[in-house]
Amino acid sequence: MGVGVNMKVIEQFLQKEAAPGILLISATILALLLSNTIMSPLYESFLHIPVEIRIGSLYLDKSLYHWVNDGLMAIFFLLIGLEVKREALEGHLSSLKQIALPGIAAIGGMVVPAVVYLAFNSNDPIAVNGWAIPTATDIAFALGILSLLGKRVPASLKIFLMALAIIDDLGAIVIIAIFYTTDLSTLSIAVALISLLVLIALNMFGVTKKAAYFIVGTILWVSVLKSGVHATLAGVALAFTIPLNAKDKHKQPISPLREIEHGLHFWVAFFILPLFAFVNAGVNITEISLHQMFESVPMGIMLGLFIGKQLGVFGFSWLAIKLQLAELPKGSNWLQLYGVSLLTGIGFTMSLFIVSLAFEDDQVFQYTDKLAILVGSFMSGLMGYLVLKKK
């Protein structure tokens, strides 16, 4: 009886919109507790567990930390790619009218935080690489907070935030592809291009077997991983080739894209992202002084997220509406739009991911960069919640 009741409670929790955000917070708190207690050596050992896959002369030898960031996060980006394609073809991004406000807001939400960060760090050749860290939005956290507010926030604003976050993620993908690519391997890139062409051919010839896409997609991921281009981009490329609408052998309509998206959502929300948070958010704050947090990199990140994001999103939205390029979301007011703009400063997952690309040496800024992400995201989430609750 007790087991049945517990399972029902767990199922009810997993069905809540706020559940992914709660798990992310829990994973973050656990990582912080472990990294700031006598358990710190055990936590570090866990991160650096060696994991090797070898097939003949081809081998992948990485720590658990890198497998999560380069491997599991590729699945996260696969899900993002599927969402972008579906929304662009028949969802909230399928018409100019629908995309206008979130599109303009997303541009502001990327440009202004980057400018704020560079204002603090433009003279440091190492620190300048982190300009993209405060440009991201963590959709799981932001939507989780909106769900806690219930009917206080109109559905139109939730759609606005979802569309903005999707465009934001697409911007992050472009940024990673252009600015965070290392020395390139010609052979690996050639294999990746051939794999991509095969995936496109599968789509064009109406292949609906998901296994075919996953097999070629795995080859694509390995070749991209070895090429110097970040491996997560393979997930996006794979997503864009999977058919949205097709017919099976009985001529019945099916959607391989929706099936994969539905199947991945649970694992990404309740396993991959919490695990990512756990291995990336473990900052030893006992070794970070208040003085260090006022240095240029952490200040650029904190203010980029907390000030830059709200100014960029709200400012560009206000301008677009005043110029009649877009309309205020139906049933909402300016204060609510401002509250949602504050929530976009929750960078968390994507910001932590970009910081791992921007600064390959985790200790180059004594982890103040990661702590700054946590602080900036917390302030944005708290203020956004308070503003929207006040409504």
C-alpha positions in Angstrom: 0.0 0.0 0.0 2.8 2.4 1.0 4.7 1.7 -2.2 1.5 2.4 -4.3 0.9 5.7 -2.6 4.6 6.7 -3.0 4.5 5.8 -6.7 1.3 7.9 -7.1 3.0 10.9 -5.4 6.1 10.5 -7.7 3.9 10.4 -10.8 2.0 13.5 -9.7 5.3 15.3 -9.1 6.7 14.4 -12.6 3.6 15.7 -14.2 4.0 19.2 -12.7 5.5 21.9 -15.0 7.8 23.0 -12.1 9.2 19.5 -11.6 12.2 19.9 -14.0 13.2 23.2 -12.3 12.8 21.7 -8.8 15.1 18.8 -9.8 17.7 21.3 -11.3 17.7 23.3 -8.0 18.0 20.0 -6.0 20.9 18.8 -8.1 22.6 22.2 -7.8 22.2 22.3 -4.0 23.5 18.8 -3.7 26.6 19.6 -5.8 27.3 22.7 -3.7 26.9 20.7 -0.5 29.3 18.0 -1.7 31.9 20.5 -3.0 31.9 22.5 0.2 32.1 19.7 2.8 34.5 16.9 3.6 32.8 15.1 0.7 34.6 17.4 -1.8 37.3 14.8 -2.7 34.7 12.2 -3.4 32.7 14.7 -5.6 35.9 15.5 -7.6 36.7 11.9 -8.0 33.2 11.2 -9.3 33.6 14.0 -11.9 36.9 12.6 -13.2 36.0 8.9 -13.4 37.6 7.8 -16.7 35.2 6.3 -19.3 36.6 4.8 -22.5 35.0 3.3 -25.6 37.3 1.6 -28.1 36.6 0.0 -31.4 39.9 -1.0 -33.1 42.0 2.1 -33.5 39.0 4.4 -32.9 38.6 5.3 -29.3 36.9 7.9 -27.1 38.6 8.4 -23.7 37.1 11.1 -21.5 36.2 11.8 -17.9 32.6 11.5 -16.8 32.4 15.3 -16.7 33.3 15.5 -20.4 30.9 12.6 -21.3 28.1 14.6 -19.7 29.0 17.8 -21.4 29.9 16.4 -24.8 27.7 13.3 -25.0 24.5 13.7 -23.0 24.3 17.4 -23.8 24.2 16.4 -27.5 20.9 14.7 -26.7 19.7 17.9 -25.1 20.6 19.8 -28.2 18.9 17.1 -30.3 15.7 17.9 -28.4 16.2 21.6 -28.9 16.7 21.1 -32.6 13.5 19.0 -32.8 11.5 21.8 -31.0 12.9 24.5 -33.2 12.0 22.6 -36.4 8.5 21.7 -35.2 7.8 25.3 -34.0 9.2 26.8 -37.2 7.1 24.6 -39.5 3.8 24.7 -37.7 4.1 26.2 -34.2 4.7 29.5 -32.5 7.5 30.4 -34.9 5.7 29.5 -38.2 4.6 33.1 -39.2 6.2 36.5 -39.1 3.4 37.8 -36.8 4.1 35.1 -34.3 7.9 35.4 -34.4 8.1 39.2 -34.4 8.0 40.0 -30.7 9.9 37.0 -29.3 12.4 37.3 -32.1 13.2 41.0 -31.5 13.2 40.4 -27.8 15.6 37.5 -28.1 18.0 39.6 -30.1 18.0 42.2 -27.4 18.4 39.5 -24.8 21.6 38.4 -26.5 23.1 41.7 -27.6 22.7 43.8 -24.4 24.1 41.1 -21.9 27.1 40.6 -24.2 27.7 44.4 -24.3 27.4 44.5 -20.5 29.9 41.7 -20.1 32.4 43.2 -22.6 32.2 46.6 -20.8 33.9 44.9 -17.9 36.2 42.5 -19.8 37.1 43.9 -23.2 40.8 44.5 -22.2 41.4 40.9 -21.0 42.2 38.6 -23.9 41.2 35.5 -21.8 38.1 36.9 -20.1 36.7 38.3 -23.4 36.0 34.7 -24.5 33.2 34.6 -22.0 31.1 37.3 -23.7 28.3 34.8 -24.6 27.9 33.4 -21.0 25.1 35.9 -19.9 23.3 35.7 -23.3 21.5 32.4 -22.4 18.1 31.6 -20.9 17.2 28.4 -19.0 13.7 27.5 -20.2 13.1 24.8 -17.6 13.7 27.2 -14.7 11.9 30.1 -16.2 8.8 28.1 -17.1 8.9 26.4 -13.7 8.6 29.8 -12.0 5.8 30.8 -14.3 3.9 27.6 -13.4 4.2 28.5 -9.7 2.3 31.7 -10.4 -0.7 29.9 -12.0 -3.3 32.1 -13.6 -1.6 35.3 -12.5 0.3 35.1 -15.8 -1.7 34.9 -19.0 -1.0 32.0 -21.4 0.1 34.5 -24.1 3.1 35.4 -21.9 4.1 31.8 -21.4 4.0 31.3 -25.2 6.1 34.4 -25.6 8.7 33.1 -23.1 8.7 29.7 -24.8 9.2 31.2 -28.3 11.9 33.6 -27.0 13.8 30.8 -25.3 13.7 28.6 -28.4 15.1 31.5 -30.5 17.6 32.1 -27.7 18.7 28.5 -27.9 19.1 28.8 -31.7 21.2 31.8 -31.1 23.4 29.9 -28.7 23.8 27.1 -31.2 25.0 29.6 -33.8 27.4 31.2 -31.3 28.9 27.8 -30.3 29.4 26.9 -34.0 31.1 30.1 -34.9 33.0 31.2 -31.8 33.7 28.1 -29.8 35.2 25.8 -32.4 38.8 24.7 -31.9 41.4 23.4 -34.4 39.7 21.5 -37.1 40.4 18.0 -38.4 39.8 17.8 -42.1 39.2 14.0 -42.2 36.7 14.2 -39.3 34.8 17.1 -40.9 34.7 15.2 -44.2 33.1 12.2 -42.4 30.7 14.5 -40.7 29.6 16.1 -43.9 29.1 12.7 -45.6 27.0 11.6 -42.6 24.9 14.8 -42.8 24.3 14.2 -46.6 23.2 10.7 -45.8 20.8 12.0 -43.2 19.4 14.5 -45.7 19.0 11.7 -48.3 17.1 9.6 -45.8 14.7 12.5 -45.3 14.3 13.2 -49.0 13.6 9.5 -49.8 10.9 9.3 -47.1 12.7 7.0 -44.7 10.7 6.9 -41.5 12.7 4.3 -39.5 14.1 6.2 -36.5 16.9 3.6 -36.1 18.3 4.6 -39.5 18.6 8.3 -38.3 20.1 7.3 -35.0 22.8 5.0 -36.5 23.9 7.7 -39.0 23.5 10.3 -36.3 25.9 8.4 -34.0 28.5 8.4 -36.7 27.9 12.1 -37.2 28.3 12.8 -33.5 31.6 10.8 -33.2 33.1 12.6 -36.3 32.0 16.0 -35.0 33.5 15.2 -31.6 36.8 14.4 -33.3 36.6 17.3 -35.7 37.2 20.3 -33.3 33.6 21.5 -33.8 31.6 21.1 -30.5 29.9 17.7 -30.5 26.5 19.1 -29.3 26.0 20.6 -32.8 25.6 17.1 -34.2 22.4 16.8 -32.2 21.0 19.9 -33.8 22.0 18.8 -37.3 20.4 15.4 -36.7 17.2 17.0 -35.5 16.8 19.1 -38.6 16.9 16.1 -40.9 14.2 14.0 -39.1 10.8 14.2 -40.8 8.0 16.1 -39.1 5.2 14.5 -41.2 5.5 11.3 -43.1 3.5 8.1 -43.9 4.3 4.5 -42.9 4.2 1.5 -45.1 0.4 1.4 -44.7 0.1 5.0 -45.9 -0.9 6.1 -42.5 0.3 9.6 -41.3 3.1 9.5 -38.7 5.5 12.0 -37.2 9.0 10.6 -36.5 10.0 14.0 -35.1 7.1 14.2 -32.6 7.7 10.6 -31.5 11.4 11.2 -30.8 10.7 14.6 -29.1 8.1 13.0 -26.9 10.4 10.1 -26.0 13.4 12.3 -25.2 11.6 14.9 -23.2 11.3 12.9 -20.0 15.0 11.8 -20.1 16.3 15.3 -20.8 14.2 17.0 -18.2 14.5 14.4 -15.4 17.9 12.9 -16.0 20.3 14.7 -18.4 19.8 18.3 -17.2 19.8 17.4 -13.5 23.0 15.4 -14.0 24.5 18.2 -16.0 23.7 20.6 -13.2 25.2 18.3 -10.6 28.6 17.9 -12.4 28.8 21.6 -13.4 27.5 23.5 -10.4 29.8 22.2 -7.7 31.6 25.4 -6.8 33.7 25.5 -3.6 32.5 28.8 -2.3 34.6 28.6 0.8 37.6 29.5 -1.3 35.9 32.5 -3.0 36.1 35.8 -1.2 33.6 38.7 -1.6 36.4 40.7 -3.1 36.9 38.1 -5.9 33.2 38.4 -6.8 33.6 42.0 -7.6 36.3 41.3 -10.2 35.5 41.9 -13.9 34.5 38.4 -15.0 32.0 37.6 -12.2 30.6 41.2 -12.3 30.2 41.0 -16.1 28.3 37.7 -15.8 26.1 38.7 -12.9 25.2 42.1 -14.3 24.9 40.7 -17.8 22.3 38.2 -16.6 20.4 40.4 -14.1 20.7 43.8 -15.8 21.6 43.0 -19.4 18.9 40.4 -20.0 16.0 42.5 -18.6 17.1 45.6 -20.4 17.6 43.8 -23.7 14.4 41.8 -23.7 12.1 44.4 -22.2 13.8 47.3 -24.0 13.7 45.7 -27.5 10.1 44.5 -26.8 9.0 48.0 -25.9 10.7 49.5 -29.0 9.1 46.8 -31.3 5.6 47.4 -29.8 5.9 51.2 -30.0 7.1 51.0 -33.6 4.2 48.8 -34.3 6.4 45.9 -35.4 4.7 43.7 -32.9 1.9 43.6 -30.3 1.8 43.2 -26.6 0.9 39.6 -25.8 -2.9 39.3 -25.5 -4.3 39.8 -22.0 -0.9 41.0 -20.6 0.3 44.4 -19.4 3.7 46.1 -19.3 4.5 45.1 -15.7 3.9 41.4 -16.6 6.1 41.7 -19.7 8.8 43.2 -17.5 8.5 40.4 -15.0 8.9 37.8 -17.8 11.9 39.8 -19.1 13.5 39.4 -15.6 13.0 35.6 -15.8 15.0 35.5 -19.0 18.1 36.3 -16.8 18.0 32.8 -15.5 20.9 31.6 -17.5 21.8 28.5 -15.5 22.1 25.4 -17.7 23.0 27.1 -21.0 25.3 29.6 -19.2 27.1 26.8 -17.3 27.5 25.0 -20.7 28.9 28.1 -22.5 31.3 28.8 -19.6 32.8 25.3 -20.0 33.5 26.2 -23.7 34.7 29.7 -23.1 37.2 28.8 -20.4 38.7 25.3 -20.9 40.6 25.5 -17.6 37.9 25.3 -14.9 40.1 27.0 -12.4 41.2 30.0 -14.5 38.9 32.3 -12.6 38.8 30.3 -9.4 35.2 29.2 -10.1 33.9 32.8 -9.6 32.4 32.5 -13.2 30.2 29.6 -12.2 29.2 31.2 -8.9 28.3 34.4 -10.8 26.0 32.4 -13.0 24.2 31.0 -10.0 23.9 34.4 -8.3 22.8 36.2 -11.4 20.2 33.5 -12.2 19.0 33.5 -8.6 18.5 37.2 -8.5 16.7 37.2 -11.9 14.4 34.4 -10.8 13.6 35.9 -7.5 12.9 39.4 -8.8 10.9 38.0 -11.8 8.7 36.0 -9.4 8.1 38.9 -7.1 7.2 41.3 -9.9 4.8 38.8 -11.5 3.2 37.9 -8.1 2.6 41.6 -7.4 0.7 42.0 -10.7 
